[in-house]
Amino acid sequence: MRIWHYQLLKYLPDSLMKTLWEDLQRVFKGERDLFTNFIDEEDDSVVSLFNYSMRLFVLMDKRKIKVSDESTNIFTDYFEKHLGDRIETFDEKDAAVIPFVNIHTPYYLMYCGSLLNEYFELGLEDYDEELNHSMNVKLNDVYKKMLQAQMEKQDSPDDNDGGSIIPQA
């Protein structure tokens, strides 16, 4: 199971969105693996999972990707059990919570982006060039910001290691 970085959800081809939705169903049932154990380590893991799932659900709905009634019931049951009446009071503040803030770092974004590029290069049938290009424009912007932040850190007098972005041997 792979929980793609939330900022890349809109760049997933339909087939990977469907797979992610199926993976989330297993998470809702309590299954975890090496790639999903982090979910339970988040401070407000249920809110993160809810926001992440809703982001995916909305994107799937926009693309007219149908989900089964059974999966919708699994989703609803899970969040009614864990959030109860809180679901009814979810507002913009709750919706703005960045899902999985401890793992969905810029580095994880770049990692997931490289995996999606690999899917594209290997010829995943429904992964078109425009979608991949749009994702790479986003990743390029993030990478530039990461480099800029590193350069500013390097110029900081409080930095003891020189701020090198090249790993030391």
C-alpha positions in Angstrom: 0.0 0.0 0.0 1.3 3.4 -0.9 0.0 6.7 0.6 1.0 9.2 -2.1 2.0 12.7 -1.0 -1.2 14.7 -0.7 0.1 17.4 -3.1 0.5 14.8 -5.8 -3.0 13.4 -5.7 -4.2 15.5 -8.6 -1.4 14.2 -10.7 -2.2 10.6 -10.2 -3.5 8.8 -13.3 -7.0 7.3 -12.8 -5.6 3.7 -12.3 -3.4 4.8 -9.4 -6.3 6.8 -7.9 -8.4 3.7 -7.9 -5.6 1.7 -6.4 -5.1 4.3 -3.7 -8.8 4.3 -2.9 -8.6 0.4 -2.5 -5.5 0.8 -0.3 -7.3 3.3 1.9 -10.2 0.8 2.3 -7.6 -1.7 3.8 -6.3 1.1 6.1 -9.9 1.8 7.3 -10.2 -1.9 8.1 -7.1 -1.6 10.3 -4.5 -3.2 7.9 -1.1 -1.6 8.0 2.2 -2.3 6.3 5.7 -0.7 6.0 4.3 2.2 4.0 1.3 2.9 6.1 2.4 2.5 9.7 3.1 6.2 9.9 -0.6 6.9 9.9 -1.1 5.9 13.5 2.0 8.0 14.6 0.4 11.3 13.6 -0.8 13.6 16.3 -4.3 13.7 14.9 -4.2 10.7 12.7 -7.9 10.4 12.1 -8.3 14.0 11.0 -5.3 13.6 8.7 -6.7 10.4 7.3 -10.1 12.0 6.9 -8.7 15.0 5.1 -6.5 12.9 2.9 -9.4 10.6 2.0 -11.7 13.5 1.2 -9.2 15.1 -1.0 -8.9 11.9 -3.0 -12.6 11.4 -3.0 -13.3 14.9 -4.4 -10.7 14.4 -7.1 -12.1 11.0 -8.1 -15.6 12.6 -8.2 -14.3 15.4 -10.5 -12.9 12.8 -12.8 -16.1 10.7 -12.7 -14.3 7.8 -11.1 -16.9 5.6 -9.5 -16.4 3.9 -6.2 -18.5 1.0 -5.0 -21.2 1.5 -2.4 -19.4 -1.0 -0.2 -16.2 1.1 -0.2 -18.3 4.2 0.6 -19.8 2.3 3.5 -16.4 1.3 4.8 -15.3 4.9 4.6 -18.4 6.2 6.3 -18.4 3.5 9.1 -14.7 4.1 9.9 -15.1 7.9 10.3 -18.4 7.7 12.1 -16.7 5.3 14.6 -13.6 7.4 15.1 -14.9 11.0 14.7 -18.6 10.5 15.7 -20.5 13.8 15.7 -17.3 15.7 14.9 -17.9 14.9 11.2 -21.0 17.1 11.3 -19.0 20.0 12.7 -16.0 19.8 10.3 -15.3 23.3 8.9 -12.8 25.1 6.8 -10.2 25.0 9.6 -10.4 21.3 9.9 -10.3 20.9 6.1 -7.2 23.0 5.9 -5.2 20.6 8.1 -2.3 19.3 6.1 -2.6 15.5 6.2 0.2 13.5 7.6 2.4 16.5 8.3 5.2 14.4 9.9 5.8 12.3 6.8 4.5 14.5 3.9 7.6 16.6 3.8 9.1 18.2 0.7 11.5 15.3 0.5 8.6 12.8 0.5 7.0 14.9 -2.2 10.1 14.6 -4.3 10.4 10.9 -3.6 6.8 10.2 -4.6 7.2 12.4 -7.7 10.2 10.3 -8.8 8.1 7.1 -8.4 5.3 8.7 -10.5 7.9 9.6 -13.2 9.0 6.0 -13.2 5.4 4.9 -13.8 5.3 7.4 -16.7 8.6 6.2 -18.2 7.6 2.6 -17.9 4.4 3.4 -19.9 1.5 3.1 -17.5 -1.4 3.1 -20.0 -3.5 5.9 -18.5 -0.6 8.2 -17.5 -0.6 10.8 -20.2 2.3 13.2 -21.0 0.3 16.4 -20.0 -0.4 15.0 -16.5 3.2 14.0 -16.0 4.5 17.3 -17.3 2.2 19.3 -14.9 3.5 17.3 -12.0 7.1 17.9 -13.0 6.5 21.7 -13.2 5.1 21.5 -9.6 8.1 19.4 -8.5 10.5 21.8 -10.1 9.0 24.7 -8.1 9.3 22.7 -4.9 12.9 21.8 -5.6 13.8 25.4 -6.3 12.2 26.4 -2.9 14.1 23.6 -1.2 17.4 24.8 -2.7 16.7 28.4 -1.8 15.9 27.4 1.8 19.2 25.4 1.9 21.1 28.4 0.5 19.6 30.7 3.1 20.5 28.2 5.8 24.0 28.0 4.5 24.4 31.8 4.7 23.1 31.7 8.3 25.7 32.4 11.0 24.0 29.8 13.3 24.7 27.0 10.8 27.5 24.8 12.2 27.9 22.3 9.3 28.2 24.8 6.4 24.8 23.9 5.1 26.0 21.6 2.4 23.3 19.8 0.4 25.8 17.2 -0.6 25.9 14.3 1.8 29.2 14.0 3.6 31.2 10.7 3.2 
